[in-house]
Each structure stands twice: as C-alpha cells, then as structure tokens.
C-alpha cells in the first residue's frame, strides 16, 4: 500500500518567492483548463483532451507575451495541474452517476491565490533530489532545508510541496510500503478488544481501560476567541488583518496537530497490542448537528477510526465495525437482556434481570467486542469466527497530515 510521509520545510526568502511563483503558475494553468472545459460545455462541443490542453495551455502559452512567465517554473508542476483537473472532472462525473462513494462532489471550481492551502507536485520526471546534506533540491526553487523526523524507507515516487493556512511549508512524499517489512514491525499478539468511543472518556476498552479525552479545542478555546476577536476588529485588506489571520490559523493548526498526534499514538498502541479490534460505526455527521457538535468535532472520532483502518491493513491486523444501531449501551453484557434506553447522564445502571451493576461505557465496550465476534465462549472458541481485513477505498492519505507520522 501507499502512504504519505510528511516533513516540515524551512525555505529562505528567495525560495519562498520561487515557491509562491510556482504556486501561482500551477493555479493559472488549473484555472485555464477549467475555463477551456466550461467553454466547450457551453458551446456543446466535446471536452478537449489532456494532450490538446497541454499543448494549448502550456507549450503554446509560454510563447505568448501574456503567459511567458510560465517558463520560469518547472514544466512538471504545470502538467500535474492538468492532471488534477482531469481527476476533479472524473470524480465529478462519477459522483453524478452514483459510481463514487461518499457525499456528492461538485464541479471543479477556480482556485484563488487567497485559498488557505496551496500545493504543487513534483514527479520523478522533475529530477528533484535529496542532497547529501539532507536538503530537498527542487528544480527552479533550490535546496530547501528539511526537518527530518525519520529516514525514508525507500525512494519516494513523488513529492508534494504544501503551504498551509498558517504559512507553514511541508513536503509530502508518497512511499510504497513493503508488506514483509511491515509484518516484522508489529509483535505477535492474540489479544482482542472492543472500543466504545465517547465524550466523557475518549475511549473505553473492553478490558476496563479508560482513556481520557484531551479536549484540545476546549482547552484552547479562550485563546482562540481572543485571537478571533482581534481579527474581526482589523480593517479588511490591511496588513494588520493578515497578521491577525495568521495568528488565528496558527492557533487552530496547533490544536489540529495535537489532536492528530494523540490519535496516532493511541491507534498505533491499539494496533500493536491487539490482533483484532471491534469499534462502532458512528454517525458522526448526524451527531455533529446536535448540541454536542463542538465536543464531537473536538474528539475527532472519524479521523481516529480511519487511522485504525489503514494501520490494520498495513500490519495484518483485523478491524471489525459493528452497526451504529446495535444497542450496546442498553444490553446487559452479563446476561444479554436488552434494557430500556437511558439518557446520557446515566453513567451506571443495574440490570433488572440479573442484578449486575454496569458502568455504562465499559458495558458498551464489552458488547462491541461481542457484536464484532471477538468474544470467546467458555469452550475457548470465538463467538463469531471468520473475520476479514478492513478495506480502504483509496490508497495513500486523504489530504496531507502536518504531522510526520504515517504509522
């Protein structure tokens, strides 16, 4: 499978200027391609092919006075911008036909220099390299200083340079992992666990372990409110407003990075210690429309489960999702009798059938493990054998993680 390894970049002033020029040229080619497609649609003509767009918008455009500055950047990033347009339209049409999973995808929109995220991609044809001193040498940009948090296992197939809303630069490398090497990294384990995700505790395991919720957003809320108030008082278009915007973006980035680091550490620990994991398929979008929306987003359940999914596939572990309508909080884990629904403020309850006193979250975690087929009967056999590995719709990562952890 493919993964992304991310590392922080520290370009100097000249390199930042060259990267800004590259971001702008790639953005212009992307917008020109969208315009050409839309003009063909309005005229009732067939969409121009990728080769035709490359010739018209890159090769011939460089010879004109209006687009002569396209020659100041690597041609590879301009070609990759056209590939991004092709992929965007492919996803759009697949979504219209119902062939693409997930939410409906809209038509490609024009990119703006004010977008929070700017990116360019270099493939092997661009002849980028890593110098002996550990710098990332990019064509027509220079050797950029990199903060390496670990070594790359193999030579990457491409590198994407990203500038986020907080003004930070990152290099994202696509790595093809070795299944045999990954298998040796995780110790053998016969443990199985069920996980109940919540807000009072981020996770409660079926063995009784309770993992507190860090509440990163709640803890930084006072600082974020102050920074947001300062931003709202600045005049639009002023340099002071841009400084205030960066301050807000950096505060949010700090919260996001801390949450991702917590999710990475916890998911890796669970994958390392257990051969099989059961978890609920929560309706996060529905819960995010309730009065608990801020706490739900602060917990980041979807991101955590996604990490469990791809790490289970990578290291040969088993992840089982149970239905979101399974009454894990209402069923007695001792006798299996279903009790009546309970409000969220009820954290302990006694089974009316067998009289067992239950901790709500621990009882739910045990029921998750049982419903996933990971519980063991008295004879030592699994309740529901025949587990399958979790599958992912797409290799690689969805978007770029600012943290340099891939596992």
Secondary structure, DSSP 8 states (H G I E B T S, - for coil): -EEEEEEEEE--HHHHHHHHHHHHHHHHHHHHHHHHHHHHHHTT-----HHHHHIIIIITGGGSSTTGGGGGS-HHHHHHHHHHHHHHHHHHHHHHTT-S-SS---------TT-S-EEEEEEGGGT-EE-TTS-EEETTTEEEEEE-SS--SS--SEEEEEE-TTS-EEEEEEEE--HHHHHHHS-----EEEEEE-SSEEEEETTS-EEE---HHHHTHHHHHHHHHHHHTS-TT-HHHHHHHHHHHHHHHHHHHHHHHHHHHHHHHHHHH-SEEEEE---HHHHTTSTTHHHHHHHTHHHHHHHHHHHHHHHT-EEEEE-TTS-TTTB-TTT--B-----TT--EEE-TTT--EEEHHHHHHHHHHHHTT--B-TTS-BSS--------SSSS-SS--SS----
